[in-house]
Amino acid sequence: MSAIHKTPAPSGQPAAGNDVTMVAMIPQWFKASTVDLPLALGSELLRFAAHRMQVQAEFWATLARCNSLPQVAEAQSSFAQEAVSEYTTEIASLIKTAQDNISAQAA
């Protein structure tokens, strides 16, 4: 009887017909893609949503203290500029989180 030689697949992917490698890779890939990444992204999204709700509450309190239309306009403008800036930063953060998770999975 001859020994069966199984070669590892390139770039961490299981080779076709390599049952041992495929079985070993599925749980890691499955956990990384269906548990780790969604939890990391979900956690970050919930943190950001909580922060934005707090900022929104502070904005309403600021509006309540306004005594003139120019003050209201300034408060709204400041709030909108801050929101755009924070949402832009958050998108970059989510992309980095996803990239880091995928890179860790590939390693």
C-alpha positions as a Markdown table, in Angstrom:
| # | Residue | x | y | z |
|---|---|---|---|---|
| 1 | Met | 0.0 | 0.0 | 0.0 |
| 2 | Ser | 1.2 | 3.4 | -0.8 |
| 3 | Ala | 0.9 | 6.4 | 1.5 |
| 4 | Ile | -1.4 | 9.2 | 0.4 |
| 5 | His | 0.4 | 12.5 | 0.2 |
| 6 | Lys | -1.8 | 15.5 | 1.0 |
| 7 | Thr | -0.3 | 18.9 | 0.2 |
| 8 | Pro | -1.6 | 22.0 | 1.9 |
| 9 | Ala | -3.5 | 24.4 | -0.3 |
| 10 | Pro | -2.1 | 27.8 | -1.1 |
| 11 | Ser | -3.0 | 30.8 | 1.0 |
| 12 | Gly | -4.6 | 28.9 | 3.8 |
| 13 | Gln | -7.5 | 27.5 | 1.8 |
| 14 | Pro | -8.3 | 23.7 | 2.0 |
| 15 | Ala | -7.2 | 21.7 | -1.0 |
| 16 | Ala | -9.8 | 19.8 | -3.0 |
| 17 | Gly | -9.9 | 16.3 | -1.7 |
| 18 | Asn | -7.9 | 17.1 | 1.4 |
| 19 | Asp | -10.4 | 16.0 | 4.0 |
| 20 | Val | -8.2 | 16.5 | 7.0 |
| 21 | Thr | -7.3 | 20.1 | 6.1 |
| 22 | Met | -10.9 | 20.9 | 5.2 |
| 23 | Val | -12.3 | 19.6 | 8.5 |
| 24 | Ala | -9.7 | 21.5 | 10.4 |
| 25 | Met | -10.3 | 24.7 | 8.5 |
| 26 | Ile | -14.1 | 24.8 | 8.5 |
| 27 | Pro | -14.6 | 25.5 | 12.2 |
| 28 | Gln | -12.0 | 28.3 | 12.2 |
| 29 | Trp | -13.5 | 29.9 | 9.1 |
| 30 | Phe | -17.0 | 29.4 | 10.2 |
| 31 | Lys | -16.3 | 30.9 | 13.6 |
| 32 | Ala | -14.4 | 33.8 | 12.2 |
| 33 | Ser | -17.0 | 34.7 | 9.5 |
| 34 | Thr | -20.2 | 33.9 | 11.4 |
| 35 | Val | -19.3 | 34.8 | 14.9 |
| 36 | Asp | -16.2 | 36.9 | 15.3 |
| 37 | Leu | -16.7 | 39.4 | 12.5 |
| 38 | Pro | -20.5 | 40.0 | 13.2 |
| 39 | Leu | -19.8 | 40.4 | 16.9 |
| 40 | Ala | -16.9 | 42.8 | 16.4 |
| 41 | Leu | -19.0 | 44.9 | 13.9 |
| 42 | Gly | -22.2 | 44.7 | 16.0 |
| 43 | Ser | -20.3 | 45.8 | 19.2 |
| 44 | Glu | -18.8 | 48.8 | 17.4 |
| 45 | Leu | -22.2 | 49.8 | 15.9 |
| 46 | Leu | -23.9 | 49.6 | 19.3 |
| 47 | Arg | -21.1 | 51.6 | 20.9 |
| 48 | Phe | -21.4 | 54.3 | 18.2 |
| 49 | Ala | -25.3 | 54.3 | 18.3 |
| 50 | Ala | -25.2 | 54.9 | 22.1 |
| 51 | His | -22.7 | 57.7 | 21.6 |
| 52 | Arg | -24.8 | 59.3 | 18.9 |
| 53 | Met | -28.0 | 59.1 | 21.1 |
| 54 | Gln | -26.1 | 60.8 | 23.9 |
| 55 | Val | -25.0 | 63.6 | 21.5 |
| 56 | Gln | -28.6 | 63.8 | 20.2 |
| 57 | Ala | -29.9 | 64.3 | 23.7 |
| 58 | Glu | -27.3 | 67.0 | 24.4 |
| 59 | Phe | -28.3 | 68.7 | 21.1 |
| 60 | Trp | -32.0 | 68.8 | 22.2 |
| 61 | Ala | -30.9 | 70.3 | 25.5 |
| 62 | Thr | -28.8 | 72.9 | 23.7 |
| 63 | Leu | -31.8 | 73.8 | 21.5 |
| 64 | Ala | -34.0 | 74.2 | 24.6 |
| 65 | Arg | -31.5 | 76.8 | 25.9 |
| 66 | Cys | -31.5 | 78.8 | 22.7 |
| 67 | Asn | -33.0 | 82.3 | 22.9 |
| 68 | Ser | -32.9 | 83.3 | 19.3 |
| 69 | Leu | -33.1 | 82.0 | 15.8 |
| 70 | Pro | -29.3 | 82.6 | 15.1 |
| 71 | Gln | -28.5 | 80.5 | 18.2 |
| 72 | Val | -30.8 | 77.7 | 16.9 |
| 73 | Ala | -29.1 | 77.9 | 13.5 |
| 74 | Glu | -25.6 | 77.8 | 15.0 |
| 75 | Ala | -26.6 | 74.8 | 17.2 |
| 76 | Gln | -28.0 | 72.9 | 14.3 |
| 77 | Ser | -25.0 | 73.7 | 12.1 |
| 78 | Ser | -22.6 | 72.6 | 14.7 |
| 79 | Phe | -24.6 | 69.4 | 15.4 |
| 80 | Ala | -24.7 | 68.5 | 11.7 |
| 81 | Gln | -21.0 | 69.1 | 11.1 |
| 82 | Glu | -20.1 | 67.0 | 14.1 |
| 83 | Ala | -22.5 | 64.2 | 13.0 |
| 84 | Val | -21.0 | 64.1 | 9.4 |
| 85 | Ser | -17.5 | 64.0 | 10.9 |
| 86 | Glu | -18.3 | 61.3 | 13.4 |
| 87 | Tyr | -20.2 | 59.1 | 10.8 |
| 88 | Thr | -17.2 | 59.4 | 8.4 |
| 89 | Thr | -14.8 | 58.4 | 11.1 |
| 90 | Glu | -17.1 | 55.5 | 12.1 |
| 91 | Ile | -17.3 | 54.1 | 8.6 |
| 92 | Ala | -13.5 | 54.1 | 8.5 |
| 93 | Ser | -13.5 | 52.4 | 11.9 |
| 94 | Leu | -15.9 | 49.7 | 10.7 |
| 95 | Ile | -13.9 | 49.1 | 7.5 |
| 96 | Lys | -10.7 | 48.7 | 9.6 |
| 97 | Thr | -12.4 | 46.3 | 12.0 |
| 98 | Ala | -13.6 | 44.2 | 9.1 |
| 99 | Gln | -10.2 | 44.2 | 7.5 |
| 100 | Asp | -8.4 | 43.4 | 10.7 |
| 101 | Asn | -10.8 | 40.5 | 11.3 |
| 102 | Ile | -10.4 | 39.2 | 7.8 |
| 103 | Ser | -6.6 | 39.5 | 8.0 |
| 104 | Ala | -6.5 | 37.6 | 11.3 |
| 105 | Gln | -8.6 | 34.9 | 9.7 |
| 106 | Ala | -6.2 | 34.6 | 6.8 |
| 107 | Ala | -3.2 | 34.4 | 9.0 |
